[in-house]
Amino acid sequence: MKQIKCSDFEKEVIENEKKVIVLFSNEWSGSAIIVEGALDELQKKWNNKFKFIKLSKDECQKVGEEYKIRFTPTILIFKNGSVIEEITGVKSRITIENVLENLDSMS
């Protein structure tokens, strides 16, 4: 999963033609580490359909405020610059994959 800088958010997420999965996390959050592990596994299967990005909520507070990120981990899925799905809290890999399958079938 690619960690990006706040300044790269526009280019890497908003302007991207792929659907982009953004994990808002904190380095100190055990819950975020669990979700990141699930996303790392899913990236192996879904890398051709989705781009996987990690963003530090602490370092990128303006981005977090813009998208009303209150808790970590939070996953936002973007398509054409707009949020199409939000997943908050610790979810299983299977739950996240079900969301990806539904979004993929909608394209």
ABEGO torsion letter per residue (X at the ends): XBBBBAAAAAAAAAABABBBBBBBBBAABAAAAAAAAAAAAAAAAAAAABBBBBBBAAABAAAAAAAGBABOBBBBBBBGGBBABBBBEBBBAAAAAAAAAAAAAAX
